[in-house]
C-alpha cells in the first residue's frame, strides 16, 4: 500500500487527522523481527509506503524518511530539534563517548578539538603515507597471483590508519587491533538488528562478552601507544600527537579516556570505511569493463609512469567519480538516525518528542527519481557538465549538516589515491558470483572476495 506523503502531511497540518502509512507490527517487538532479518530489504519495503513511513523499532515509534528534502531537515536540524540516538551497549563499549556519540556542549567541545587534525591541510600531509602504503602492496603483487581483495584492502587500510594515527615508527599491533575491530563490527551489527537492541545494558549475552574482550584489546593497544607518545620529546606529524596537544577555549586538553575514544573513532573512519569502499570498487570495476578502461585511461593520462601525490587528487576526476558511484551503490554508512526533541517536525509534520527518525543511504541513493538507471554503475553521472542532476541530500554517504563526518575528505583522498596506485599497474578479475552486502557497523561483503591479479 502506498500513500501520497505530501497530501498526508498537508492534511495533518490542517488538522484533519491523516496519519502517515506504514507496515503492521507485533506486540512489543513492533517491526523489529522484519528489520533484524534483513535491514536493507526492510527499508526497501518501507519505501513502498511512501516517502514518510511510520513503523516501530520494538515498542518505540519510528518514522522512516526517503525523500532528500526530509533527510536534509533531519541532518541540518540535528543538535537543535533532533538528538543523537542511544545506540546500545555494544556500540558504546567500542566507541565510548567520542565525537560521533557525544551530544550538546560535550559534542561541540570535542568536535572543535578533533576537527583541526583532519582539515584539508592536514589531510594533505597524510597523502604521501596513503600512497606509500599502496605502493608497498603493489610491489608485492604479481601477474596471475590469486588474492582475497577483502583481506588485502583491510590489511592495507589498517597499515595506513596505524601510520597516520599513531605514527610510522609505532609498535602498535595493527593485526591485533584489526582482529578486535572485526569482532566489534560484527557484534555491533548483530545486537543492533536483533533482540539485543531491546535488552537492558545489564543483561549478559555471549555477543556482549565478545565485544568487551575486543574492546579490551583495543584499549590496551591505544593506551600503550598514547603512553609512548607522551614520553617522546619530539614533535610528531601523526593524528594522535595532534589530539594530545589540542586545547579548547579554556586551555583544557582531552583526557586519556577521551583520547582513547577519539582515536578509535578516527581508526574506524580511516580503516573500516575505506577498506569496505575499496572492496566494493574492485567488485564493480570487474563487472563493468568499460568503466575499468575509462579509469585506466585517466590514470595513464594524468600519471603516466609515476605514482600519485596529493596534487593529483583534484586532477583525477574520473577516479573520484568511481569512488562516489561506489559509495552511492554500496554506502559504507548505510543508516542515519535521530530522536525528535520538543518542536521537531519533518515536512511540516509535527513529531512527538522521542520519535526515532531513520534514513538509509541504501534506499535513497538507489531511488530512480534521483538517479536514472539506479542499479547501473555509471561514474559518468558525476560529470560536472554532462552528469545527472540530483537534489541535495540525495547522496549522503558521509551524512550532512553540523554532524557531517569529520573524516569525509580523508576517506575520499585515501580511496582515490589507493585506487590510482593499484589500478595504474593492475586489473583485478573478481571471481564470478554475486556478493551480497551485510549491514553491520559498516556495509561489508558477505564473504571473501577472490580475484586474479592481471598486470596492465
C-alpha positions in Angstrom: 0.0 0.0 0.0 1.3 3.5 -0.9 0.5 6.9 0.3 0.8 10.4 -1.1 3.1 11.8 1.6 2.6 15.4 0.6 -1.2 15.0 0.9 -0.8 13.2 4.2 1.5 16.0 5.6 -0.8 18.7 4.4 -3.9 17.0 5.9 -2.0 16.7 9.2 -1.2 20.4 9.2 -4.8 21.3 8.5 -5.9 19.2 11.5 -7.8 16.5 9.5 -6.0 13.7 11.4 -4.5 11.9 8.5 -1.7 9.6 9.7 1.4 8.5 7.8 1.1 4.9 6.5 3.3 2.1 7.5 3.5 -1.7 8.0 1.8 -3.6 10.8 3.9 -4.9 13.6 3.6 -7.3 16.5 3.1 -6.5 20.2 6.2 -5.2 22.0 8.6 -6.1 19.2 6.9 -3.9 16.6 8.6 -4.4 13.2 12.0 -5.5 14.8 11.7 -9.1 13.5 11.4 -8.0 9.9 14.1 -5.3 10.4 16.5 -7.8 12.1 16.1 -10.4 9.4 17.3 -8.1 6.6 17.6 -4.4 7.4 18.3 -3.3 3.8 15.3 -5.2 2.3 13.1 -4.0 5.2 13.9 -0.3 4.4 13.3 -1.0 0.7 9.8 -2.4 1.6 9.1 0.7 3.7 9.8 2.9 0.7 6.8 1.2 -1.0 4.5 3.0 1.6 5.8 6.5 0.6 8.5 9.0 1.5 7.4 9.3 5.1 6.6 5.9 6.7 5.7 5.1 10.3 7.0 1.8 11.9 8.0 0.6 15.3 11.5 -0.3 16.4 10.4 -2.6 19.2 7.9 -0.5 21.3 9.4 2.8 20.1 7.5 4.9 17.5 9.7 5.5 14.4 9.5 7.4 11.2 11.4 6.5 8.0 12.5 9.2 5.5 13.2 8.5 1.9 12.9 12.0 0.3 16.1 14.1 0.2 14.2 17.2 1.4 13.2 15.4 4.6 16.6 13.9 5.1 18.1 17.3 4.8 15.8 18.5 7.6 16.9 15.7 9.8 20.6 16.3 9.2 20.6 20.0 9.4 18.4 20.1 12.5 20.4 17.6 14.5 21.5 19.2 17.8 18.6 21.6 17.6 15.4 19.7 17.3 16.9 16.2 16.9 19.2 14.4 19.3 21.7 11.6 18.7 20.0 8.3 19.5 21.1 5.8 22.1 22.9 3.3 20.0 23.2 0.5 22.6 25.8 -1.0 24.9 27.7 -2.8 22.2 28.3 0.4 20.3 29.2 2.4 23.4 31.6 -0.3 24.6 33.7 0.2 21.4 33.1 3.9 20.6 33.0 5.2 24.2 31.7 8.8 24.2 33.7 10.1 21.2 32.6 12.9 18.8 30.3 10.5 16.9 28.3 9.7 20.1 28.6 12.9 22.2 25.8 15.4 22.4 25.3 19.1 23.1 28.1 21.1 24.6 30.2 18.0 25.0 29.9 17.2 21.3 30.7 20.8 20.3 33.9 20.8 22.5 35.1 17.5 21.1 34.4 18.5 17.6 36.4 21.7 18.0 39.4 19.7 19.3 39.3 16.9 16.7 38.4 18.8 13.6 41.8 20.5 13.1 43.5 17.1 12.8 41.5 16.3 9.7 41.4 19.7 7.9 42.5 19.8 4.2 46.0 21.0 5.2 46.5 18.0 7.5 45.0 15.5 5.0 47.5 16.8 2.5 50.3 15.8 4.9 48.9 12.3 5.2 48.5 11.7 1.5 52.1 10.6 1.0 51.6 7.9 3.6 48.5 6.7 1.9 50.3 6.4 -1.5 53.4 4.8 0.0 51.4 2.1 1.7 49.6 1.4 -1.5 52.9 1.2 -3.4 54.2 -1.3 -0.9 51.2 -3.5 -1.6 51.6 -3.1 -5.4 55.2 -4.1 -5.2 54.2 -7.4 -3.6 51.5 -8.3 -6.2 52.5 -10.2 -9.3 50.7 -11.1 -12.5 48.5 -14.1 -12.2 48.5 -14.1 -8.4 45.3 -15.0 -6.6 44.3 -12.7 -3.8 41.4 -12.1 -1.4 40.6 -8.5 -2.0 38.7 -8.1 1.3 41.8 -9.3 3.2 44.2 -7.2 1.1 42.3 -4.0 1.4 41.7 -4.5 5.1 45.5 -5.0 5.7 46.3 -2.0 3.6 43.9 0.4 5.2 45.0 -0.9 8.7 48.5 0.0 7.8 47.5 3.5 6.6 45.4 4.1 9.7 48.2 3.0 12.1 50.8 5.1 10.4 48.6 8.2 10.1 47.1 8.0 13.5 49.9 6.5 15.6 53.0 7.4 13.5 55.1 5.5 11.0 57.5 4.2 13.6 55.0 3.0 16.1 55.0 -0.5 17.6 51.2 -0.7 17.7 49.9 -4.1 16.9 47.9 -3.4 13.8 46.8 -7.0 13.4 45.6 -7.3 17.0 43.6 -4.0 16.6 42.3 -5.2 13.3 41.1 -8.5 14.6 39.4 -6.8 17.6 37.7 -4.3 15.3 36.4 -7.1 13.1 34.8 -8.7 16.2 33.4 -5.4 17.3 31.9 -4.5 14.0 30.2 -7.9 13.7 28.8 -7.9 17.2 27.5 -4.3 17.0 25.6 -5.2 13.8 24.2 -8.3 15.4 23.0 -6.6 18.5 21.6 -3.6 16.7 19.4 -5.6 14.4 18.3 -8.3 16.8 16.6 -8.7 20.1 19.7 -7.4 21.9 18.6 -3.9 20.8 15.8 -4.1 23.3 17.7 -5.7 26.2 18.8 -3.6 29.2 22.5 -2.9 29.4 23.0 -5.2 32.4 21.7 -8.3 30.6 24.7 -10.6 29.8 24.9 -12.1 26.4 27.7 -14.0 24.5 27.9 -11.2 22.0 28.4 -8.6 24.7 31.1 -10.8 26.3 32.9 -11.0 22.9 32.7 -7.3 22.3 34.1 -6.5 25.8 37.1 -8.7 25.1 37.6 -7.0 21.8 37.3 -3.5 23.4 39.9 -4.6 26.0 42.4 -5.4 23.2 41.8 -2.0 21.6 42.0 -0.2 24.9 45.4 -1.8 25.7 46.9 -1.0 22.3 45.8 2.6 22.3 46.9 3.1 26.0 50.3 1.7 25.1 50.9 3.9 22.1 49.5 7.0 24.0 51.9 6.4 26.8 54.8 6.2 24.3 53.8 9.4 22.7 53.6 11.2 26.0 57.1 10.1 26.8 58.5 11.4 23.5 60.4 14.6 23.3 59.9 15.4 19.7 57.1 16.7 17.6 55.2 14.1 15.6 53.1 14.7 12.5 50.5 12.0 13.3 46.9 12.4 14.3 47.4 11.2 17.8 50.1 13.8 18.5 47.7 16.5 17.3 45.0 15.2 19.6 47.4 15.1 22.6 48.3 18.8 22.1 44.8 20.1 21.2 43.3 22.6 23.7 39.8 24.0 24.0 39.0 27.7 24.7 39.8 27.2 28.4 43.1 25.7 27.7 42.0 22.2 28.8 43.1 19.1 26.8 41.5 15.8 26.1 41.6 13.3 28.9 43.2 9.9 28.4 39.7 8.4 28.1 38.7 11.0 25.6 41.9 10.4 23.6 41.1 6.7 23.5 37.5 7.4 22.3 38.6 9.8 19.5 41.5 7.5 18.4 39.1 4.6 18.0 36.7 6.9 16.1 39.4 8.0 13.7 40.7 4.4 13.3 37.2 3.2 12.2 36.9 6.2 9.9 40.3 5.7 8.4 40.3 1.9 8.1 36.9 0.2 8.2 35.0 2.6 5.9 37.8 3.0 3.3 38.5 -0.7 3.2 34.9 -1.5 2.5 34.7 1.2 -0.2 37.7 -0.2 -2.0 36.4 -3.7 -1.9 33.1 -2.7 -3.5 35.0 -0.5 -6.0 37.1 -3.5 -7.3 34.0 -5.7 -7.4 32.1 -3.1 -9.5 35.1 -2.4 -11.8 35.5 -6.1 -12.5 31.8 -6.3 -13.6 31.9 -3.2 -15.7 35.0 -3.4 -18.0 34.2 -0.2 -19.9 34.4 1.7 -16.6 37.7 0.0 -15.8 39.0 1.0 -19.2 38.0 4.6 -18.7 39.6 4.6 -15.3 42.9 3.3 -16.8 42.8 5.9 -19.5 42.6 8.7 -16.9 45.4 7.2 -14.8 47.6 6.9 -17.9 46.8 10.4 -19.0 47.3 12.1 -15.6 50.0 10.0 -14.0 51.9 8.3 -16.8 54.6 6.2 -15.2 54.7 7.9 -11.8 52.9 7.4 -8.6 50.1 9.8 -7.5 50.5 12.6 -4.9 48.1 14.9 -3.2 48.3 17.4 -6.1 46.9 14.7 -8.4 43.7 14.3 -6.4 41.9 17.2 -8.0 43.0 16.1 -11.5 41.8 12.5 -11.0 38.1 13.5 -11.6 37.0 10.2 -13.1 38.7 8.2 -10.3 36.8 10.4 -7.8 33.6 9.6 -9.7 34.3 5.9 -9.5 34.6 6.3 -5.7 31.5 8.4 -5.5 29.5 6.0 -7.6 30.8 3.1 -5.4 29.6 4.9 -2.3 26.2 5.5 -4.0 25.6 1.8 -4.6 27.4 0.4 -1.6 27.4 3.2 1.1 29.7 2.2 3.9 27.5 4.0 6.4 24.1 2.8 5.4 21.9 4.2 8.1 21.4 7.5 9.9 19.0 8.1 12.8 17.9 10.8 15.2 15.5 11.3 18.0 12.9 14.0 17.9 13.0 16.7 20.6 10.4 19.3 21.5 9.4 21.2 18.4 10.8 18.7 15.9 9.0 18.4 12.6 9.6 16.9 9.2 8.0 18.3 6.1 5.7 20.4 8.3 4.5 17.3 10.2 4.9 17.7 14.0 6.7 14.8 15.7 6.1 13.6 19.2 9.2 14.0 21.3 11.0 10.7 21.5 10.0 9.6 18.0 13.0 7.9 16.3 13.6 9.1 12.8 15.5 6.9 10.3 17.0 7.4 6.9 19.0 5.0 4.8 21.6 5.8 2.1 21.0 2.4 0.7 17.4 3.3 -0.2 17.6 7.0 -1.2 20.8 6.6 -3.2 19.2 3.8 -5.3 16.0 5.8 -6.0 15.3 6.2 -9.7 13.8 9.6 -9.1 17.2 11.0 -8.3 19.5 8.5 -10.1 18.3 7.3 -13.5 19.0 3.5 -14.0 19.9 3.4 -10.3 21.2 -0.2 -10.4 23.8 0.7 -13.0 27.4 1.5 -12.1 27.8 4.8 -14.0 30.6 7.1 -12.8 29.7 9.4 -15.7 26.6 10.6 -13.7 29.1 12.6 -11.6 30.5 14.5 -14.5 30.3 18.2 -13.7 28.9 19.1 -17.1 27.1 16.2 -18.5 26.1 14.3 -15.4 22.8 13.7 -13.6 21.1 16.5 -11.8 20.2 15.5 -8.2 18.8 17.3 -5.2 20.9 18.0 -2.2 21.0 15.0 0.2 20.1 12.5 -2.5 23.7 11.4 -2.0 24.8 11.5 1.6 27.4 8.7 2.4 29.1 10.9 4.9 25.9 12.3 6.5 25.5 16.1 6.4 24.6 19.1 8.4 26.5 20.0 11.6 27.4 16.4 12.3 28.8 15.6 8.9 31.6 13.0 9.1 34.8 14.8 10.0 36.9 12.2 8.1 35.0 12.6 4.8 37.9 14.3 3.0 40.4 11.9 4.5 38.4 8.9 3.3 37.9 10.3 -0.2 41.6 11.2 -0.7 42.7 7.8 0.7 40.2 5.9 -1.6 41.2 7.8 -4.7 45.0 7.6 -4.1 45.0 3.9 -3.3 42.8 3.1 -6.3 45.1 5.2 -8.5 48.2 3.4 -7.3 46.9 -0.1 -7.7 44.7 0.4 -10.8 47.6 2.1 -12.7 49.5 -1.2 -12.5 46.9 -3.9 -12.2 43.4 -5.1 -13.1 41.6 -7.4 -10.6 39.4 -10.1 -12.2 37.0 -10.9 -9.4 35.6 -14.4 -9.4 32.1 -14.8 -10.8 29.1 -14.8 -8.4 27.1 -12.2 -6.6 28.5 -10.8 -3.4 25.8 -9.5 -1.1 26.2 -6.6 1.4 25.9 -7.3 5.1 24.8 -4.3 7.2 27.0 -4.4 10.3 28.6 -1.3 11.7 29.6 -0.7 8.1 28.3 -2.3 4.9 30.5 -5.4 4.4 30.7 -8.1 1.7 29.1 -11.4 2.9 32.1 -13.5 2.1 35.7 -13.4 0.9 36.2 -11.6 -2.4 38.7 -13.7 -4.5 40.3 -12.3 -7.6 43.2 -12.9 -10.0 45.7 -10.1 -10.4 46.4 -9.0 -14.0 49.3 -6.7 -14.8 48.4 -3.9 -17.2 
